[in-house]
Amino acid sequence: MKKKIVIALIALVILAGGIFTVTNTRLFKASPNIVIILTDDMDNGLLHYMEQTSQLIGTQGATFSNYFIPTPLCCPSRTSTLRGQYSHNTDILENTPGFARFFKLGEEENALPVWLSNAGYKTALFGKYLNNYPVNAGKNYIPPGWTDWAAFLSTKDESDFYYNYTINENGTLVNYGNAPADYSTDVIRARSLAFINQRAEDHTPFFLFVSVYAPHGPATPAPRHLNLYNDLTYPQGPSFNEADLSDKPQVIRSLSETGDEFDEGDANNTFRSRVRSVQAVDELVADLVTTLEQNGQLKNTYIFFMSDNGFHLGEHKIPSGKGTPYEEDIRVPLMVRGPGIEPGRQVTQMSANIDIAPTIADIIGIHAPNFVDGRSLVPCLTGQALNERQALLVEFGYRFENSMSGAQNISFGDLKDPETDNLLADVNGGNFRGIRAQDFVYVEYQSGEIEFYDLKADPYQMKNLAGTLNQETLEALHINLEALMACSGGECRALEENFNIEIK
């Protein structure tokens, strides 16, 4: 009987899918400016060391304590942010082929910068775009919708984007060296401030996407910050170097069995570098807010501060990295300030990067396309009622559905991901799909293994309870997961809102 009820609910949800239109509340001034500041691989703990950012955006705006990245990897996250879609709908589920696939599918042609450009905005992206940009598009390629463009070029032999990188600056390739003035966060800061000043002069509404590389590894700090925090130690939680992994799936245990032990000293050293590297970002935020204020633009500008995914440092004995379904990787900072947002607002509702594009569309008063899976967070920003999400899909990796149906693996030719910390991408059977609900997380791996954590009783995910659930509960979880895995548009929002499973 339970199975029939769940299937009936899914059918009703699908019928309720419908056309998605934003609330278009128009509570604010017409054509407000939009600024996104996106960090790379930043976990929540680093905010403690960014006092100016926390004060100027969080204290002066809204802080989201339950903001998630459904696919916790750089390229899938960024494409979801630009399109407002889950990764199974963008079809970007790993960093490779990344940009090459986004470009081939033509998804850039109907994404956030295009929506804003069509609404009369001047748009700019400075910094990191997508992994493997601009493979297959030409080195001088500029995606549609961008007025001002300065993005890092990927190369097969790149190590990082702090020094010795190349930027496509509005179609011209510019090489940067290893002088202090070439430090990428400072280069991005200078371009961002110049763009704001120019827009103030021509009185044009603007969308500025500031995409810094910090604190991504190797987390190189600016020279002026090299000697800060020398005695800092990593704030270990109970799951750090977890002693008993017997309840964890083999795909997770294999990450700790590489022969390279990640110990307390490694965590401390990595953490110090990460903290140092975000100091220049903190300065960028302060200078950006100051410039907006000096130009008289701050009172009509919405500033989003967020990360593309989280990062783990030895939790569950896994070496540093990302791309797992654990809280350290999927839960990241989001703070928003702007007109109409009460300073100090705390938002506890579940939100995700798929919500960013429809939220911005709502703020400026345009309709988001029907393909958008996310929802506007404007009610959260203004204290209005919201149809609250009860669950989110988490997903990672290609070949998942294909392997289940017996299809052959997808091949991407010679494209390679220069990053080395997307650990589950290299584990056979490590791809996963799961449900992050209000109080628990349920995960199915391609290997056939499953995880279930009661987040109220076990917030550090130490005890996998999957083996204690009865068959009826497991069946209900699986059926609802399959529905989320296939959802699109309004179906996703309805499934998320109506998700309700009694755990037994």
N, C-alpha and C positions, 0 to 999 in steps of 0.2 A: 504493500500500500504506500509506503514512504517513497519508493521509486516513482510510482505513478504521480504522486503529488509534486515531486521535484520536477519531473518532466513537464507536467501541466504548467507549473510556474514558469519554466523556461519558455514554453510556447506563448504564454501570455506576455512575457517580457519582449519576445521577438515581435509580436504584433504591436506592442507599444512603441517600437523603435522610432518610427516617424521621422520628420524633418527636425533638425536641431537649429534653433535660433537662439541667440543670446538674449539676455533680459533687456539689454539696451536701456538701462535705467536713466542714462544721461543726467546723473546726479551732479556731474562735475562740469568744469568749463569745457567748451568745445575745443577739439584738437589738442589734447594735452600731449606733452612730450613723453616718450617712453625710453628708459635706459635699463638694459640688462647687463649686470656684471656677473660673468660666469667664471668660476674657478674650476680647476681640473683636478679631480681626485681628492676633493676636500671633505673630510669627515667633520661631524658636529663639534668634536672637541677642540678643533683649531680656532673656533670663534672666540674662545676665552682669551686668545692671544692677539685678537684684532679689536682693540678697545675702541678705536675711532669708528670702525665699521659698525660695531655693535651699538654704539651710541647714536651715530648719525642716521642709521637706517632702522635698526631694531627698536631702540628706545623711542625714536621719533616716528615709528610706524607700527607695522604688524609683524609679529614673529610666529611662524608656523612650526609647531612642535612635532607634527606628524606628517612631514613632507617626504615623499618616497620617489625613488627612481625604479620603475618596474623592470627595466633591463639595465643593471648597474655596470655598464661599460660605456666608454666615451662616445663612440659613433652612434650606437643605437639610441643613447640618451639624447644626444644633440638633434638627431632627426625627429625624435618624438617631440622635443621641445618646439621645433620649427613647424611641425605638421599637426600637433595635437592628437597624435595617434599612438596606440600601442605598437610595439615593434613587430608583432605578427601582421599588422596592417601596413606598416612602412616596408616590411620585408627586409629590414636592417636589424639583424639579430646578433651580429658579431662585428668586430672592427674591420674584418676583411670579408668581402671586398669594400665595405664602407662606402665612401663617396662614389666609387665607380658604379656601384649598383644604384645608389640614390639618383645619380646622373642618368643612368640608362633607363630607369623607370620614369623619368620626367617629373619626379615629385617636387623638385625645386620650383617648377613652374606654377605651383599652387601652394605656396607656403607663406608663413607669416610676413617676411619682407615684401613679398608681392602684394599681399593684402594691404599693407600699409602704404606702399608706393602708389597703389591704385587709389588710395584715400587721400593722396596729396602730400604724403610725408617724404622728407629726405631721409635716407637710410644709410647706415654705415656699419660695417663689421671690421673690427681690428683685432688680430690675433689668430687663434686657432679656429679653424672651421670644422672640417670632418676628416677623419683618418683616411689616408690615401688620396686626399685632394692634391692635385687635379688630374689623377690618372684617367686616361681615355678622353679627357676633355681639352687637352692642350694647356701648356704651362701658363699662357696668358688669359686663361678662361676666367670670367667673372660671372657668377650665377645671377639669374634674373632677380630683379627687385632691389638691387643694391646701388645706391647713388655713389657711395664712397667705399672703396674696398682695399683692404691691406691684410692679406691672409698668408700664414706660413705655408710654404710648399713642402709636401712630403717627398722624401727621397729614400731609396732603398737602404742607404748606409747612414741614415740620420741616427743620432743618439738622443738629442733633445732639442728644445727650441729656446734655450736660455741665451746661448751665444752661437755664432757661426751658423746662421740660418739664412734662408732666402724668403723674401716677402714679395708677393704679387701686389704691387701698389698701383691700383687702377690700370692694370694691363702692362705695367713695366716691372721687370724683375729686378729687385734690389738686394744685393748681398750685404749682410751684416757680419762683423768680425767678433773679436773677443775683447774689445776695449770696454771700459766701464760704461761708456755712453751707449753701447750696443745691447746692454741688458734688456731683454725683451719686454719685461713689465714696464720699464721706464719709457721705452719706445712707444708702447701701446698707450701709456698715459699721455704722452705728448700729443699723439695724434687725436686722442679722444677730446682733450681740452681744446685743441685747435678746431675740431669739428663743432663743438658746442659754441665757441666764439663766432664761428662763421654763420651758424644758424641764427644766432642772436642778431647778427648784422642784417641778414636778409629776412628776418621775421617769419621763418618757415618752421612748421612743426617737424619734429625729428624723432627717429628711432635709432638709438645707438646701442650696438651689441659689442660690449667690451669682453673679449674672451681671452683671459690670461692663461698662461701655461702652469703657473704655480698652483698648488704645491706638488704637481706631478714629478715623479722621479726623473732625474736624481735630486730634485728639490734644491737646485742651486740658488743660494741667496744673492741679493745685490751686494757688491763689495762693502758697502757701508754697514751691512748687517752680519758680516761674517763672524764676528766675535760676540754676538748676543746669545744669551741663554745657554752658556757653556755648562751650567750645572743642572740643566733641566732633565727630568726623568719622565718616562712615559707613564701616564696614569693607568696602571693595569687594573682591569676588571677581573672578576672571578674566572672568566673563560680564558684568560691569557695563559698560554701553554697548558691548556686543559690536560690533566693527567690521564683521565680515563676516557678514551675515544671509542670504547667498545660498542656504544649505542649509535655511533655515527655511521652513515653509509660508507662503503668501501671507497667510493669516488672522493669523499671528503678525507678519509684516512690517508689515501694515497698522496694527498697534497703535503702531508707532514712526513712522508717517507721518501723524500727526494735525496736524502744523504746530506743535505745542507741544513744544519740546525739553526733555527732563528731564535736566538736567546734574548735575555733581558738587555744585554749590551747592544745587540743589533737594534732592538726596539728603541732604546734610548737615543742612539745615534741617528736613526732614521727620523725619529720624532723631532729632534732638535733641528735637523735640516729642514723639515717641513714647516716648523714654526718660524724659522728664520726666513724662509722663502716667501711667506705670506705677509711679511712686514712691508714689503714694497707695494703689495696689493692694498694693504691698509692705508698707506700713504696715497695711493691712487684714488681710493674712495673719498678720502678727505679732500683732496684737491678737486675732484670732480664736483662734490657738493659745494665747495667754496666758489668754484667758477660758475656754477648754475646760479648761486645766490647773487654773485656780483653782476651777472647779466640779467637779473630779474626773472630768471626762468625757474627757479627752484619751486616756487609756489604753484607752478603748472606742470610739474614733472613727476612721473611715477618712476621710482627706482627699485628694481628687483635685484636682490643679491642672492646667489644660489650656486650650487655645484652640480657638475654633470653626473657624479656618482660618489659614493663614499669610499672608505679604504679601511682595510684591517691590518693590524700590526701584531701578529702572533696569537690572536684569538683562535681558540680551538686548535692550537699548535700549528696553524697555517702560516707560512711565511708571508711577508708583506705583499699586499695586492688587493684585488677587487674581483667583482664578477661572481660572487656567491650570493645565495638568497638570505644570508644572515644580516641582522640589523646594522652592523657596522658598514655594510656595503650599500644597502638599499635606502637607508634613512639619512638624509643630508639637510644642511641648512636652507631655509628660505625666509627672507625678510623683505618686506615691501613698505615703502613710504610714499606718500603723495597726498594731494588734496582730497579731503573727505575721509581720510584714514585717521582714526583717533590714535595719538601717540601712546605707545605701551600696550596696544591691543595684543592679546594672546589668542591664537587660533589653534584649537585642538582637533578640529575635524581632519579626517584623512584627506590629503591632497597629493598631487603627483605632477611630474613634469608634463604630462599630457594635458594638464589644465592651464599651462602658461599661455599658449596661443589663444584659446578661447577667452581667457580672462582679459588679455590685451585687446582683443577684438571688442569685447563688451565695454571696456573702459573708453575706447575711442568711438564707440557707437556704430560698429559695422557688424554684419552677420558673418559668423564663421561658416565654412562649407559643411555640408551634411556629413562628410566623411569623418569629421572630428569626433574622437572618442571621449575626450576630456570634457570638463564642465567649467563654467565661469566661476571664479572664486570671489567675484565682486561682493556677493552677499557676506562672505567671511570678512572682507575688508571693511565693510560698512555696518556690520552688526545686524544684518537682515536675516530672515529665516532662510534655511538652505535644505534642500532634499539631501540628507546626509548620506554619504557613501559608507557602506558597511564592510566593503572588501575591495581589494585590488588584485589584479593579476600580476604575478611576477614570472618572467620568462627569459630564457637565455639559450642561444645556440640554434644553428641550422640542423637539419637532418633528423630532428625530433619526430615530427609527424611522418616524414618520409621513411624512417627506419621502422616505425610502427606498422606501416602499410607495406613494407617489403620493397619500397622503391630504392633506387641506387642513391648513393651519397651525391650531394651537390659538389661540383668542382669549380674552382675559381681561378684555375690556371696558375700563373706565376706570381700573383699578388701575394704579398706577405705583410704581416703586421709587425712593424718595428718595435712595438711595445712587448715587454717580457713578463708583465705581471697579471695578465688575464688568465689566471691559472687553470680554471676549469675548461677553457678552450682546448687545452692540451691533454685532457683526461678522457680516455675512452668511456663513453656512457655518462659524461659529466653534464651534458645539456639538461636543462630542467624547465618545468612549468610548475607553478604553485599559486596558492591563494594567501595573501597577507590580509587577514581579517582584523577586526578591532582588537581582539584579545588572543589570537593565535596565528600561527603560520603553518601551512600544510604544503609540502613539496613532493613532487614526483620526478625522479631522475630517469633519464633515458636508459640507465642500467637496470631499471625496474625497482630500485630501492626507493623508500619513502621516508619523509621526516614529518613530525608533528610536534610543535612546541606550544605549551600553554604560557603565553607571554605575561599573564598576570602573576602566576606563581613562579615562573622561570624566565625573567626578562633577559638573562644572559644566554639562554638557549643551551643549557647544560644537559638536559635530560630529554632525549627523543622518546616521545610517548606513542609513536606510530604503532608499535606492537601491542599496545594495551587497548586500542580502539576496537569496538565491535564491528562486525561486517556491515551492518546497516549504516553506521556512521561513515565508514570508509567508502562505501558505495555512493552515499550522498555527496561526499566531498569530491569524489572522482567525477561524478556527473556534472556537478556545478563547475568544476575546473574545466571540463571539456567545453561547456557552454561559453565560459570566459575566453578560452583559447580560440574560439571561432567567432567571437562577437565583433561588431563594428558599429560605430556611430551611436545612435540612441539605444541600441540593444545593450551596449556595454554599460551605459549609465543606469539603465533600468535593472540590469543584473546586479550591479554594484549596490544599488539602493535596496533591492529586495532580498539580498543575500541573508539567509537566516538558517543556520544548521545547529541543531541541538547535539552537542558532543557527548557521546556515551562510550 
